[in-house]
Amino acid sequence: MRTDTGQVFKLEDYRPTDYLIPKTGLTFRLSPEATRVIAVLTVERRDGVAASVPLVLDGDGLTLSRLAIDGRTLTPADFLATPDQLTITTLPAASRFQLLIETELAPAHNEALMGLYRSSNVYCTQCEAEGFRRITYFLDRPDILSVYTVRIEARHHEAPLLLSNGNPAGSGELADGWHYAVWHDPFPKPSYLFALVAGALGKVADSFVTLSGRKVELGIYVEPGKEGLAGYAMDALKRSMKWDEEAFGREYDLDVFNIVAVSDFNMGAMENKGLNIFNDKYV
């Protein structure tokens, strides 16, 4: 884990990355002590960048378990991995390839409350500004936009609710009391807007009909017993969506909009795409 105060980036020093990540697939096998994260990244080399240019990804306190490109497991001669950076020097000649990265996390021991952590029996993420690199190695900067598909697996009794950004794309039961849910966000977003919540939470449900007539399912999830306190928040959400349409002509583009309000969230609120997370004292 880094202990410095961070690097200062000046606008005049900005340069685009040599690589892009247009698609990101994430699979989480949740466990308090040992969560497995498998990231499958579609990587594209920018025009004019030589194949000899290494791919350098950000990390923060990560443990690498597996690394493969287009199905071929890489050897230690192909890359250099530290907890805070992954540098891959042996890359395909093709400009587009698939990179698999498997990492292992301990959410119950993540006292920084950045990245993926578990508190009060709820898994939660905080990725702004650089928390995503605590989940997997990535080009963790706001100018890298990617389409995310996320699969979450957990023990049903431990986390009956499995949420992420986007629209629900599947769910079901697994062996030994586990279950899964899949979420897909068809719109590219930066990594700092990624979100995941899993646990046992109460729900207040409603819906909103957009300007074009689409029905959006709304959900506010709170700690059990606090459902009666979420009525004003739901009303404010619906009024805000209507105001966005009337003031700016901005219609919400997903099929669901979820808000999670928990007492152990380390920020006041975080506007993750389609899955806002609040500290419940502000709701």
Summary of the structure (lengths in Angstrom):
residues: 283
radius of gyration: 19.5
end to end distance: 32.1
largest distance: 58.8
contacts: 897
relative contact order: 0.14
helix: 15%
strand: 46%
